[in-house]
């Protein structure tokens, strides 16, 4: 029960007014007069009557007081408050991003509890008290929206789905998940969306339109701090190897950070730095011993453990060997030499068909020392598709430039570039390309440079080896005269030969990476070696495969740490590639709520919903949206009924 307006009490002055009227009213007595001679005496008695006489028990008085009291109570706008029985369809959006794995209380020396565990309890309590009879849909956040259950009526299954929620440390699909929730309730009238989050939200949540009420339930946790290894790398120098680590913190007070450097699991050095609130520091480790895998680790305990470690791999010192098959191209040859690679040129027959390769009959001998890259300038000679040469091409990165197929006019239009390592420093501004090869794209190819609707440069993976093709002859362009040409050649060689290393580098957890899968590989898997993945005992993950074999594009495991991608061939030989899965840096920014998130939190009347605190939630089992039933109309009807009864009493002459 509640009161909507206390101003209605002013009408309560009508009650003493009614009482005063009865106190001041002249009262007349029914008198039996046996003779007209007694009239004079009766009149004298009436004239002697005075007000302020004692109130008598009169039905009309009590009816008037009751009507006045009902009107006063009705003007106070009373209402009856009760917990809402819930909507027919409730869509729960659970923030399962990496920040939900953070613990509170570490700064005060307490173990703390994960925000994800707090959120699970909140969701279960909401299911028990606010969504008793409705259908439940539960959405989580991975690299894509994760639909765990849809329109589930069985509460036991819904609770099991809540228990299955796990943090995702990669780049979570925040607004995409909201869009799915909006789409699921677009054509519904008796539905609601409830978002459970810690408030740390990437994107523009207020840009997602909703046609149903939305609640935002914040998981209230004690503010803490986070130490993060933002960058880490090892490089070769004149005085040996040097490791550099950048460490930062998101706490509100100065903090000293100690960073340990490990090489192949052995502690090598320790450096420390004092960090200002929200500041960063660069630590340098000099004369680092040789190791295959280096690990930097923050020594202090903090609230968010996913970014406390970082890995780096030794640089390859070997010089790449490039086999150039050409009919003569000085610009390409010099650009390849500028990359620092060892270039071996094999001159092909000229246009007239003269023979200039060893082996006779246009057939060249396969190099005894296999190259790291084969570059074919112009049409590929026929012997490259035969016997030992074909085997060499299948297991070696290949870059083709131009060819002898039919051509189409490119019109000199400006090329359009896609995001690719070969295009990292390229723009092709001012480059004229007159014609393109009219070639059907192979299955492995994806255009990385296009002119209009026609691809100009294609790249991809075939049989686990990188492939690159320039679909134009350098003689038909002025590209070799451009300052970008040697840069593009350098990036192309780096991309083509880099895949042959023993590491895949650092990537965000859950992202997809290209892996050189051998053509004879029969199985492959991800194995956790170090870091949070090893601590959480992440099980082995089998590699993605299809009917053609193991895919070259693989998805990294979703938990940060050091992994090994193991592939096994038919003879049982195992090839390993190291890869680091790192947490999304955004998730480590503790205590940075998105102010736009509150804009989507609204009840049915459009008012913002304040985030409920955990203590208030535990104290009030019927928290959340409550239904208010107004009583003003009922009371007004009762007052009218009393007035009608009063009029009937008055008509019967019972007023005095």
Secondary structure, DSSP 8 states (H G I E B T S, - for coil): -EES-GGGGGGGHHHHHHHHHHHHS--------SSGGGHHHHHHHHHT--SS------HHHHHHHHHHHHHHHHHTTEEEEEE----SEEEEEE--BGGGG-BSSGGGT----BHHHHHHHHHHHHHHHT-SSSEEEEEEESSSEEEEEEEE--HHHHHHHHHT---B-S---HHHHHHHHHHHTTT-SSEEEEEEE-S---S-GGGS--SSEEEEEE--------EEEEEEEEEEETTEEEEEEEEEE-SSS-EEEEEEEEETTEEEEEEEEEE-TT-EEEEEEEEE---SEEEEEE-S--S--TTSEEEEE----S--EEEEEES--HHHHHHHHHTT-EEEEEE---TT----STTSTT-----SS--SEEEEESS--GGGGSHHHHHHHHTSEEEEE--SS-EEE-TT---EE-S-GGGTT---TT--B-EEE-----TT-EEEEEETTEEEEEEEEETTEEEEEESS-GGGBSGGGSTTHHHHHHHHHHHHHHTTSSEEEEEETT-EEE----TTEEEEEEEEEESHHHHTT---EE--EETTEE-SEEE--SS-EEEEEEEEETT--EEEEEEEEE--GGGG-TT---GGGGGG-B-TTS-B-----HHHHHH-TT-S-EEEEE-HHHHHHHHHHHHHHHHHHHHTT---
